[in-house]
């Protein structure tokens, strides 16, 4: 009998850890998430990514159980990376880890294949719970486990219809912040300093913004942003 109990305990101890890739353009965030998971039994961070392209490569190569993916990623936005991964590796469970996200983005992410959304300011309390929820086959939305995705999507669509969101031309929250800085006359160096990112990352943001808005210069962008109310000007 004792031997059977010992074998059971040994089996529990040898269960494979939940393998995680963390994708975020901020090294501090990646370090913080990795630190949290290292202090949580049963998780192993097997890869990191600083932009959307690397997130795809790391996920396809490492085949983790879970990808924690920031929505606002340089080179390739999080939702585009999500779509690419779902097309090539639908087995991985993807949780969006973000500072801010619109209702419409949540709906789009879930429709593409995301299994959960965790806000960064709630990560300490929600992260491990959200990962265990999605691994068990459920979803994690609004800080709680969701079993019925169809009902959740219907509720989100009602919310979106009740409070139509301002047209943003596909710009991410970070790209809108960059647009505001450009309208205020900031240089690339100013923007980089304000958001603690590299000037190269600022250039990538501007390239994406130009593509999405159809403009080709900073002046055209500023005029476009004011005309389409992408920014709020102080009186």
VENWO-V242037 format. One line per field, one symbol per residue. ss: DSSP state (H for helix, E for strand, C for the rest). phi: phi as a letter, one per 30 degrees, with the letter a starting at -180 (. if undefined). burial: I if it has 16 or more other C-alpha atoms within 10 Angstrom, else O. A space follows every 10 residues. Layout:
ss: ???
phi: ???
burial: ???
This chain:
ss: CHHHHHHHHH HHHCCCCEEE EEECCCHHHH HHHHHHHHCC CCEEEEEEEC CHHHHHHHHH HHCCCEEEEC CCCCCCCHHH HHHHHHHHCC CCEEEEEECC CCHHHHHHHH HHCCCEEEEH HHHHHHHHHH HHHHHCCCEE ECCEEECCHH HHHHHHHHHH HHCCCCCCCC CCHHHHHHHH HHHCCCCHHH HHHHHCCCHH HHHHHHHHHH HHHCCCCHHH HHHHHHHCCC CCCCC
phi: .ddddddddd dddcdddddb cccadceddd ddddddddcc djbbdcabbc adddeddddd ddhddbccbd dccdibeedd dedddddcbd ddcccdcbda adedddeddd ddkdcabbdd dceecceddd ddddddjcbb biibdbccdd dddddddddd ddbededbhi ddedddddee ddddiddedd deddchbddd ddddedddde ddcicbbdde dddddddchd bcddd
burial: OOOOOOOOOO OOOOOOOIII IIIIIOOOOI OOIIOOIOOO OOIIIIIIII IIIIIIOIIO OOIIIIIIII IIIIIIIIII IIIIIIOOOO OIIIIIIIOO IOIOOIIOII OIIIIIIIII OOIOOIIIOI IIIIOOOIII IOIOIIOOIO OIIOOIIOOO OOOOOOOIOO IIIIIIOIII IIIOOOOIOO IIOOOOOOIO IIIIIIOIII OOIOIOOIOO IIOIIIOOOI IOOOO
